[in-house]
Amino acid sequence: MVRIFAEILEIYNGRSQKDVENPSGAYPIYGSGGIMGYADRYICPPNTIVLGRKGSINNPIFVDRAFWNVDTAFGLVANQEMLRPKYLYYFCRYFDFEKLNTTVTIPSLTKANLQKISLDLPPLSEQDTIISRMELVETLIALYRQQLTKLDELINARFIEMFGEPMQNQMKWPQVQLSEVIREKASNGYFAKREEYTNTGNASVLGVANVVNRMYSQCDRLPKTNMTYENIKKYKLQYGDLLFCRSSLVAEGIGKASIVPKDVPDNTVFECHVIRVPLDVELCIPEFIQVLTTTDFFRHQILKHAKTATMTTISQDGILNTKVILPQIHIQKAFYAFVTQVEKSKAAVQSALDKAQLLFDSLMQKYFG
């Protein structure tokens, strides 16, 4: 049975939180990106889907408690006599709301357009079965992600055990600028216009999303473009390259880093929002330096060098002038051996996660496609 939103749910407009905001309030305040604070009152009942009216319009959020939604977010409240809220939530995750975008600047949705959306509405018992299957796979995905997080925490704990807190440097390691442990000059990446990307391109382009908060940069399923031999040679990545986020909408994202894995595919290059710092592997172990970049010692320096206008940016000099501790190379190698073993475990978990995500995506296609 096909129904439109207007027949099976209510759309609650958000309002300014100015008069109800209270850090000790009982009800969360939601925008399109998540919780923004707390309030003394609520607009939407429990089991409502938050959907962005402006900004992040393709990021539905299921909220199981009463909440206040700001004026840039809608609340979708299901008529539970015919529609399970969680079924609506999964449909919203599948649906491409960008198709309803009404502007060319800030993405926006209108209530009138939302009310016209149609969906196949099976009986409640079938909706319950679908929800159970989706939740089961989501639980698996969450567990695998939690395992990956714990393995990363294990690496960080081993780092502190071996090298101490770099901020205090209790072990009196030598300190040098990052510029003193590189094999050649740092560089910004390649710029390609959006229309220049093509599935048949001869080069894979690694961007900011493939760098931030990773041990190794993600190098599979990258977008492709066609480049000259000279540009491929100039921007080609190899093990030992340390990649930094050069610009970010939020200051916290600036200078996040990852290293290039040893098995990086041929003709993989980096794009213009990324800075490459080619490390000298005779002086430092890339895996050691990468973990060091996540410490408060390194991050505080990065944020001091960052500049904020419309976006937060950092220059090559800002990164290269940042200090690092430099233990003897044989101690760094011992840390690398530990990282290698943990990364094997991470690879197994990541493989399981990828399969679970593939199953989740196929179920979404089956039930909502």
C-alpha positions in Angstrom: 0.0 0.0 0.0 1.6 3.3 -1.1 1.0 6.3 1.1 2.3 9.9 1.1 3.8 11.6 4.2 0.8 13.8 4.6 -1.4 10.8 5.2 0.8 8.9 7.8 2.8 11.5 9.8 2.8 15.0 11.2 5.7 17.4 10.6 6.5 19.6 13.6 8.2 22.9 12.9 11.2 23.8 15.1 11.5 27.1 17.0 14.2 29.2 18.4 15.6 27.8 21.6 16.5 31.2 23.1 13.7 31.3 25.7 13.8 27.7 26.8 17.6 26.9 26.8 18.9 25.7 30.1 22.1 23.6 30.7 20.2 21.7 33.4 17.1 21.2 31.3 15.4 17.8 31.0 15.0 17.9 27.2 17.7 17.9 24.6 17.7 20.6 21.9 18.2 19.1 18.4 19.4 20.6 15.2 20.0 18.8 12.0 23.5 17.8 13.2 22.5 16.5 16.6 22.2 17.8 20.2 22.9 21.5 20.6 22.0 21.9 24.3 19.2 21.3 26.7 15.8 22.9 27.4 13.0 23.2 30.0 10.3 22.3 27.5 9.9 20.1 24.4 8.2 20.3 21.1 8.4 16.7 19.7 7.3 13.5 21.5 9.5 10.5 21.9 10.3 8.3 18.8 10.4 11.3 16.4 12.8 11.6 13.5 14.8 14.9 13.3 15.3 16.0 9.7 17.2 19.1 8.6 15.1 22.0 7.1 18.3 23.8 6.2 21.9 22.7 6.1 22.3 18.9 6.7 19.0 17.8 5.0 20.2 14.2 4.4 21.0 13.2 8.0 17.9 11.9 9.7 18.2 11.2 13.4 16.0 8.9 15.5 15.3 10.3 19.0 13.6 8.1 21.5 12.9 10.8 24.1 10.9 14.1 24.0 13.0 17.0 22.7 13.0 20.6 21.4 13.9 21.1 17.7 15.4 24.4 16.5 14.0 26.3 13.6 16.4 24.7 11.1 15.1 21.2 11.8 11.8 19.4 11.3 10.3 16.7 13.6 8.6 13.8 11.7 6.0 12.2 14.0 4.6 8.9 12.7 0.9 8.0 13.0 1.6 4.8 14.9 -1.7 3.2 14.0 -0.2 2.6 10.5 3.5 3.5 10.7 6.2 2.4 13.0 8.6 5.3 13.8 11.6 3.1 13.3 10.3 2.0 9.9 10.0 5.7 9.0 13.5 6.3 10.2 15.0 3.6 8.0 13.0 4.9 5.0 14.4 8.4 5.7 17.9 7.1 5.8 17.4 5.5 2.4 15.6 8.4 0.7 17.7 11.1 -1.0 16.3 14.3 0.3 18.7 16.2 -1.9 16.2 15.6 -4.7 13.9 18.1 -2.9 16.5 20.8 -2.3 14.9 24.1 -3.1 18.1 26.3 -3.2 21.5 26.5 -4.8 23.3 27.9 -1.7 22.3 26.4 1.6 20.4 23.0 1.1 16.8 23.5 2.2 13.6 21.5 2.4 9.9 22.7 2.6 7.1 21.1 4.5 5.0 21.1 1.4 7.5 19.0 -0.5 8.0 16.6 2.3 4.3 15.9 2.6 4.3 14.7 -1.0 6.9 12.0 -0.5 5.4 8.5 -1.0 6.5 5.2 0.5 5.4 1.6 0.4 3.6 0.9 3.7 3.4 -2.8 4.6 1.3 -4.1 7.5 2.6 -3.3 11.0 3.7 -6.9 11.5 5.8 -6.8 8.4 7.2 -3.4 9.4 8.2 -5.0 12.8 10.0 -7.8 11.0 11.9 -5.4 8.8 12.9 -3.2 11.8 14.2 -6.3 13.7 16.4 -7.3 10.8 17.7 -3.8 10.3 18.4 -3.3 14.0 20.2 -6.7 14.2 22.6 -5.7 11.4 23.1 -2.2 12.9 24.0 -3.7 16.2 26.7 -5.8 14.5 28.0 -2.7 12.7 28.2 -0.8 16.0 30.0 -3.7 17.7 32.6 -3.8 15.0 33.1 -0.1 15.1 33.5 -0.3 18.8 36.2 -3.0 18.4 38.1 -0.8 16.0 37.9 2.1 18.5 39.2 -0.1 21.3 42.1 -1.3 19.1 43.0 2.3 18.4 42.9 3.0 22.1 45.3 0.0 22.6 47.8 1.6 20.2 47.6 4.9 22.0 48.0 3.3 25.4 51.1 1.5 24.2 52.5 4.7 22.9 52.1 6.4 26.3 53.6 3.3 28.0 56.7 3.4 25.8 57.2 7.2 25.3 55.3 8.9 28.2 53.1 12.0 27.8 54.9 14.1 25.2 53.6 17.3 26.8 55.6 16.6 30.0 58.3 14.6 28.2 59.3 12.9 31.4 61.6 10.6 29.5 63.6 13.6 28.1 63.4 12.6 24.5 65.0 15.1 22.1 62.6 17.5 20.5 63.0 18.7 16.9 60.8 20.5 14.4 58.9 18.3 11.9 60.9 20.0 9.2 64.0 18.3 10.5 62.8 14.7 9.8 61.6 15.0 6.2 63.2 13.7 3.0 62.0 16.5 0.7 59.8 19.6 0.6 56.2 19.5 1.8 53.6 20.2 -0.8 49.9 20.9 -1.4 47.9 18.5 -3.5 46.4 18.5 -7.0 43.3 20.5 -7.9 40.7 18.9 -10.2 37.3 20.5 -11.0 34.3 18.4 -10.2 33.5 17.8 -13.8 37.0 16.3 -14.4 36.3 13.3 -12.2 35.4 10.1 -14.1 35.2 6.4 -13.4 37.7 5.8 -16.2 40.4 8.2 -14.9 44.0 7.1 -14.8 44.6 8.4 -11.2 42.9 7.9 -7.9 42.5 11.1 -5.8 42.8 10.9 -2.0 41.0 13.7 -0.1 40.5 15.0 3.4 37.8 12.4 4.2 40.4 9.7 3.6 42.9 11.3 5.9 41.2 12.5 9.1 41.6 10.4 12.2 43.2 7.3 10.6 46.4 5.4 11.2 46.6 4.7 7.4 44.9 6.8 4.8 42.0 5.1 3.1 43.1 4.3 -0.4 40.3 2.0 -1.8 37.2 3.2 -3.8 38.7 6.6 -4.4 37.3 9.0 -7.0 39.3 9.1 -10.3 40.4 11.7 -12.7 42.7 11.9 -15.8 46.1 13.4 -15.2 49.2 13.9 -17.2 52.3 11.7 -16.5 54.1 14.7 -15.1 51.3 15.5 -12.6 51.0 11.9 -11.5 54.7 11.8 -10.8 54.5 15.1 -8.9 51.5 14.2 -6.7 52.0 10.4 -6.4 51.9 9.0 -2.9 54.2 6.5 -1.3 54.8 5.0 2.2 56.5 7.5 4.4 54.2 10.4 3.3 52.4 12.0 6.2 49.1 13.7 5.1 47.5 16.6 6.9 44.1 18.2 6.5 44.9 21.7 5.2 41.5 23.3 5.6 38.4 22.6 7.7 35.0 24.2 8.5 35.7 23.7 12.2 39.0 24.4 13.9 39.2 20.9 15.5 39.5 19.3 12.0 42.6 21.2 11.0 45.9 19.4 10.9 44.4 15.9 11.5 46.7 13.4 9.9 47.3 9.9 8.6 50.2 8.1 6.8 50.2 6.4 3.5 50.2 2.6 3.7 52.9 0.4 2.2 50.4 -1.2 -0.2 49.1 2.1 -1.6 47.8 1.4 -5.2 49.8 2.8 -8.1 48.8 6.3 -9.4 47.2 7.4 -6.1 47.6 11.1 -5.7 46.3 13.7 -3.1 44.1 16.6 -3.6 44.5 20.3 -2.9 43.0 20.4 0.6 45.7 18.0 1.8 49.3 18.8 2.7 52.0 16.1 2.1 54.9 15.9 4.5 57.4 13.3 3.2 59.0 11.7 6.2 62.6 10.5 6.2 62.1 6.9 7.3 65.8 6.7 8.3 65.1 9.2 11.0 61.6 8.4 12.1 59.0 5.7 11.8 55.8 7.0 10.1 53.5 5.0 12.5 55.2 6.6 15.5 54.8 10.1 14.1 51.2 9.6 13.1 50.2 8.6 16.7 52.2 11.5 18.0 50.1 13.9 15.8 47.0 12.8 17.8 48.4 13.9 21.2 47.6 17.1 23.0 51.3 18.0 22.7 51.1 18.1 18.9 47.4 19.3 18.6 48.0 22.4 20.8 50.8 23.5 18.5 48.8 22.9 15.4 45.8 25.0 16.6 48.2 27.8 17.5 49.4 27.9 13.9 46.0 27.7 12.4 44.2 30.7 10.9 40.4 31.2 10.8 38.4 33.3 8.4 35.5 31.7 6.6 37.4 28.4 7.1 40.2 27.3 9.4 43.4 26.7 7.5 47.0 25.9 8.2 50.1 26.5 6.0 52.9 24.2 5.3 55.1 26.3 7.6 52.6 26.0 10.4 52.9 22.2 10.2 56.6 22.0 9.6 57.4 24.3 12.5 55.6 22.1 14.9 57.9 20.2 17.3 57.9 16.4 17.7 59.7 14.2 20.2 62.3 11.9 18.6 63.2 8.7 20.5 66.0 6.5 19.2 65.0 4.8 15.9 65.2 1.3 17.4 62.6 2.2 20.1 60.3 3.6 17.4 60.7 0.3 15.5 59.6 -1.6 18.5 56.5 0.5 18.7 56.0 -0.1 14.9 56.1 -3.9 15.5 53.3 -3.6 18.1 51.3 -1.4 15.7 51.7 -4.0 12.9 50.2 -6.7 15.1 47.3 -4.6 16.1 46.6 -3.5 12.5 46.3 -7.2 11.6 43.5 -7.5 14.1 42.0 -4.2 12.8 42.0 -5.6 9.3 40.0 -8.6 10.3 37.5 -6.5 12.1 37.3 -4.0 9.2 36.6 -6.9 6.8 33.7 -8.1 9.0 32.4 -4.5 9.3 32.5 -4.1 5.5 30.5 -7.3 5.0 27.9 -6.2 7.7 27.6 -2.7 6.0 27.2 -4.4 2.6 24.4 -6.5 4.1 22.8 -3.5 5.7 22.9 -1.6 2.4 21.4 -4.5 0.5 18.5 -4.7 3.0 17.8 -1.0 2.6 17.7 -1.5 -1.1 15.4 -4.5 -0.8 12.9 -2.9 1.6 13.0 0.7 0.5 14.4 0.8 -3.0 
